[in-house]
Structures are given as structure tokens and as C-alpha cells.
Amino acid sequence: MSMSMKRAERDLSRFREIVRGRIKKDLRKYMSQGELIGRQGKRFVSIPMPQIDIPQFRYGAKQAGGVGQGEGNVGDPIAQGDGQPGAGQAGAEPGQHILEVDVSIEELAQILGEELQLPNIQPKGKKNLISEKDKYSGIRRTGPNSLRHFKRTYREALRRQIASGEYDIHNPVVVPIPDDMRYRSWKETLMPESNAVIIYMMDVSGSMGTEQKELVRMTAFWIETWLRSQYKSIEIRYIVHDAAAKEVDQQTFYHIREGGGTKISSAYKLCNRLIDERYPATEWNIYPFHFSDGDNWGGGDTRECVELLKRELLPKVNLFCYGQVRSLYGSGRFAHDLEEYLRGDDRVVIAEIADRDDIYDAIRAFLGKGR
């Protein structure tokens, strides 16, 4: 590899470290920016980095005067722009000062885990799939030319020629012989392919508005970013409810709005039925997340929710997370009721998300147990 290529790779590596450091420093800010989700591709997220500039050449107009284009004296203006400060009319276009950097979902998850100090999840389930994976992790003396390791072969030939006195610094030609050849080798490793399912439940009654759904959407993005880094395969199901619950697709989940009352137990019953019919706890790692503004249809339904959790859901799931978003119309009572009835059960995590700044702390609460 030429020196210029090595310098380019070193500079690129340094740039990536700067980007990574900037993301970690401002992670709370990025977690509260909804436009980040809109920049999401299949494997990458485009993140605006206004504090980082890439050096670039700019060409000036021809025959603009100044040094290099004719005679000039000390103090003469160079190129254009020597007019009075503030002269001219105001422009209507934005400045070109924000750089967008593509960051892979995998690296974003790694940054999230490091900054929030999230423990890796220990998957449960007795029937996790096991697959064989070839990993090229060794070197051997025989093999096909397609697996020849150029650097190791060159090193062996150089070492042999120096040891035998054949190497000439004035004519540094290194010629490998068959004994110098080195080839990559592999070994088969067993890789667990743990399955996981995320079941999102959300209150879509009249008291849950656009801003509340946006809080849910941003929180869900970071939940999925982390859990996808922990599991080979993730399925996601969506349940909405007011006084009744139904399963919907992702688009409907974030945009539907009903006008009825609220009966949270309807969502918990449907969630439990989904698990029993499709996701047995012996084979799946199950993560229900429920989002609501805390309103419920009387104390009787809240008691039924608690019984459903204790008797049905909690024995089957890795973790049950309840996120309470603040709205002008919601009472916020349900979070307090869950804390009162389920206090001390480490399978339940409750977080209040009053505004976008609370997403950072909610994610740390939800995912900080390593379950």
C-alpha cells in the first residue's frame, strides 16, 4: 500500500473517531431530534454534524486581480471581496455549513450502549437456534491460491532472505519460494441465533395527540437500535387501543387517532394472545412496550391490568416496559398505580416521558437491566 493511501486511511479513521466522539458528546441532543429518524436508511443513519468541516478547494473567478495575476504591491487586495462590510442585499438561501455523516446502525447502537452504559442482554429461551459459521482466524502453510495471505507470505520471504544474507538493500527484491507461502485458515464456530419480538402497545384515544405519538416514535427508534444489536432476528408487532384493542401495521400505529375512551386491559389481553399463539416464551425473547398518557377507564380496569401482568404477561416476558407521555388531557395516574401494585418486581420498568429531553433517561431505564 502506498504512503498516500496509508495517510488517506489514517485521516479517514481519525475523522470517524471525531464523528464518534461528537455523537457521544451530543447523544442526548440527537436522541431528542425527530428528524434523525427521517434520515434512516436500511443500514445507515445520516446525522448532521454542524461543528465539523471538511477542507476543500474553491476556485475563484478568472482575472479577478491580485497576486499571481499581474503586478501587485504590498497591501493590494487578493481576489474578490474587498468591499465594505455589510454591503449588498441580504440573501434568502441558507448557509452551506452543515455536514451530514452516514453512521451505521450497528455503530450507533455501540455508541448508545457505551454512553448509557447499557449491559449486553443475556437471551433467554431453551430452544435458541444454533448455526455454524466459518471464521477465518488462523494461518497455515497449505491452501488454495484464493486464500493466500500476501502480507504473511511476503514477511516470511523477507525474513528468510535476511537470515540467509540474500537480501540486498540496494536491490530490495523479495521473491517467495513455496516454503514461504502462507494461507488463511478457518474454523467452524457455533453461533446462537436468539429470536426476539418487540410488541408495541399505544393508547390512541382522543387525549393522545401528534406530539405524544412523536415521543413514542423517537423512543421506539432507540429501543429498536439497541435490541437489533443484541439479537440475530427481531420481529415487531403493533397494537393500538382506546376502549378496544386491535393489531395494526407500523404506518397505522403512528398515525391513527380514535375518539373513544381508554381501556388498557384490552391491549394487555391482545398482547397475551399474540404471545400464546405465535411467540412461546421457551423460544422467544419477548419485549412488550406500552405507551399511554396515564388515563384509564376507572380503578376496576387498572386492577385487571395488574392481574393480567402478574398472572399472564410477566412470567413470559424478558421485560415489560411502560412509558407514560405527558398530555394536556391525560391524568397520568396509571404509572403511579403500576408502581404501587408492582413495586419491587424487576421485570417491570416504568418511565415518564414528559418531553423530548426525557427520551435519553427513558431508554437508560428501559434497557439498563440487561434482561
N, C-alpha and C positions, 0 to 999 in steps of 0.2 A: 504494500500500500504506500503511495507517495506521501511525502510530508504534508503537501497541501490538503490531501484527503484526510489525513490524521488531524490536522488543525481544524478542518471543517467539522469533523465528527466531535472533536473536543468542544468546539464552540457551540454546536447543537446540543450536546449533553449539558453544557453549562447553562444554556438558555432554558432547557427543560427544568433544570434544578431551580432556576429563578422563578419560572412559572409555577412550579410546585410549591415553592416557598410562599409566593404571593397568594396562591389559593388557600393554603393552610392559614396564613395570617388573616385573610378576609373571609374565612369559611362561613361565619355567621351571616355576613352580608350576602354571600352567594346563596345561602340556604333560604333567604327571605326574598329572593328575586324570582318572581314567577316567569320572567321571560327566558330564564335558563332552560326551563322545560320545553319551551317552544323551539329551542336550538338543538334539541336532542335528535340524533340520528339513530341508526341501528346499533352502532358500537361506539359512537363518539358523541361528546357534548361540546358545543362551541361556546367558549367562555370569553367575554370581553375583558381585556386587560388594559385599562387606560393608562396605567403607570409605566408600561414597558414600550420602548420604541425600538424598531429595527433600523440600523443605519442603512441608508440608501442614497444613490446618486440622483441628483436633479440637474437637468440641463437647462441653462439659461437661454435667452433669446440671442440670435446672432447679431453681430455688430452693435452690441449694446454699450461699447466703450469700456474703459478701464484697463487694468494691467493685463498684458497678453494680447491686446488687440490694437496696438498702436502706441504712440508715445504717451507717457504719463509722468506725473510728478508726485512726490510725497503729498498725501492728503487728498489726491483725486479720488472720487467715488468709484467703487468697483461694482460693475454690473448695475442692475436696476435697484430702485427702492430708496433713493436718496432724497425723496420728497419730504414735505413737512409731516411731522407725526399727526395722525388723525385725519390727514387729508383724504378726500374721496368720500363716497357714499357707503353707507352700511350695507353689508352683504346679507343675503337671505338664506345662504346654504350653511349647513353645519360644518365645523372644522373636522379635518381628517386626522384625528389623534387617538382613536381607539383601535387597538389591535385585537382581533379575535383569534384565539388559540384553540385548536382541537385537542381535547383531552379524552382519552379512552374511558369508558365506563368502569373498566377494571381499575385503572389508576385513580379515578375519582373515588371509588369505593375504598381503596387503600388509604388515600388521604383522609377520608371521612373516619375510617377506623383508627388511624394514628392520632388525629386531632381530638376525637371524642373518647379515645382510649377504650374502644369497643373490644370486648373479648371475642375470639373466634367461637362460633357456635359448635357445640358437640351434638351432632344429629342423633335423634332417637329413632327407633324403629328396628324391629328384629329382621326385617326382610329387605334391607337395603340391597340394591343390585350391586354386583361386583363385576367389573370389566377388566380385561387385560390391555395394558398399554405398553408399547415399546418405547424405551427411553435410551437415547444414545448418550451414555455416560462413561464410556471407557475407551481404551486404545488397545489394539492388538497388532501383531506382525503380519497377519494374513487377512485377505478380504478382497472384494471386488474393487475395481478402479473407481467406481462411482462413490465409494466411501473412503477414498484415500484422503488422509489428513495432510494437507500441503505443509502447514507450519511445522508439525511434528516430524514429518519426513525431512524437511529442509534442516531442521535443528539437528537431527541425528546425523545427516550427511556432513554438516558443518563441524560437529563435534568430532566425527571420525577423521576428517581431513586435518583438523588442527592437531589431534592427538598423534597422527602418523606423520606430521610435518609436510603434508601435501598442499596445505593452504597457502596461497601466495597473496599477500596484501596488495601487491601491485597489479595482480590479475585475479581478482576475487571471484573466481568461477567455482560454483558448488554443483557437483554432479552426483546425484544419489545413485547408489547401487541397490540391488534387490534387498540386501540386509538392512538398508536404511528405511525401507518403506514402512509406514505406519498407517493403520486404517481404524476408522471409527468402529466401535462395537456397541452392542445394545444388550439390554436385559429386559425381560418382561416383568412388569410390576402390576400388582392388583390395585385398582383404583375404585373406591366406593363411589357409587352414583346415587347419593341420597336424594330422594324426592321431597319437595316441599310444595305446599299450597298456601297462598295468601287469600283469605276471604275478607273482602272489604264490605262493611255494612255502613249505611249512612241514612240518617233521617232527612227526608226530603219534604217535610211538611212546610207550611207557609212561613214558619219562623226562620227557616234556613235559606238565606239569600245567596247572591252571587259571590260576595266576599267570603262567606263561610265555606262555600264549595271550593273556592280558590285555595283557602288554607288547607283543606283536605287534600287537594290535588298536589300541592307542593310537598306536603308531609309524605304522601304516598310515593312520590318520586324518590325521596331519600331512603324510605323503607325498602323499596324495590332495589335501589342501587346497592345497598348493603347485603340484602338477602341473596341477590343473584351472585354475589361474590362468594357466598358460603355454600351454595348448593349447585349441583350439576344441572338440575332441572327444576324450574319453577312454573307452577300454574297459578293463575289469578282468576278469582270469581268475584262477581259484584252483586250485592243485594241492596236494594233501596226499600225504604219503608216510611209510611206515615202511620195510619191505623192498621194497615195491612202491608205485608212484605212480598216482594217479587224479585226474581233474578233478572238482571239486565246486562247489556254489553257495556264496555268502557265508555263509549261516547254518551250513551243514555245516562250512565251513572253520574257524570259530572254536569249534565245539563238539564235533567228532568226536574220539574218542580210541581209538587202536588199542593192541594189546598186543604187537606183533611187534618184530623187530629193526629196524635202520636201514641203509638202502642209499641214499645220497644220489644216486648216479648215476641211479637210476630217475627221479627228479624232473627232473634235467637233460635226460635223453633225451626225456621227455614235453614239457618246455618247448620244446626244439628242434623237435619235431614240430609243436607248435602254431604256432610261428613260420613254419615252412616251408609249412604248409597254409593258414594264414589271414592272416599278417602279414608279407608280404615287406618286407625291410629297405629297399628303394627307395621304399616308400610309407608306412612306419610308423616312428615313433619308439618304440623298444622298451625297456622298463624291467623286467627281472626282479629281484625281491627274494626272497632265500631266508632263512628264519629257522630256526634249529636250536639245540640246546644243545651242539653240537660233537661228539656221538658219531657214529661211522660204523663200518661193518662192515669193519674191517681196512684195512691200508695199500693193498691192491690196488684197492679201490673208490675210495679217495681219489685215487690216481694216474689212474684212469679219469675221475673228475670233472675233474681238471686238464686232461686231454687233450680232454675234451668242451668245456671252456671255451675253450681255446686254438684248437682246430680248428673248432668249430661256433658256439658262442654269441657269444663276444666280437667276431668280425668283423661280426655282425649287429646288435648292440645299441648304444644310446647309452651305457648304463652297466649294470654288473652289481653289485648290492649284496648283501652277506652280513651279516646281523645275528645275532650269537650271544648268546642269552639264557642266563642262568645258572640251572642247576637243581641239586638235591642229587645227581642221579644221572648227569648228563652229564659227560663227561671234559673238554670244552672244547678238544679237540685240533684240530678241523677248522680253526678260524680261524688257528692257528699254521701249519698245513700250507699253507693258501692263501697266507699271507704269505710263506712260504718258497719256494713254487714259482712264484708270480706277482708277486714283488717287482718294483716299477718299472713295472708295467702300469697306466696311469692310467685304464683302463676298468673297473678293479675297485676297489670300496671296501668295506672291512671295518670293522665297528664292533661292539664288545662292549657289550651292554645288560644289566648286572648287576641293576639295579633301575630304578624309575621315573624317578629323577633323571637317569639316563643317556640318556633319550629325547631331551632337548634337544641333547646333543652328537652323538648318532647322526644326527639329522636334519641338523645342520650338516655332518657328514661326508658323508652320502649326497647332499645336494643342493647342496653348496657348490662343485661344479666347473662348474656351468652347462652340463652336457652334455645 
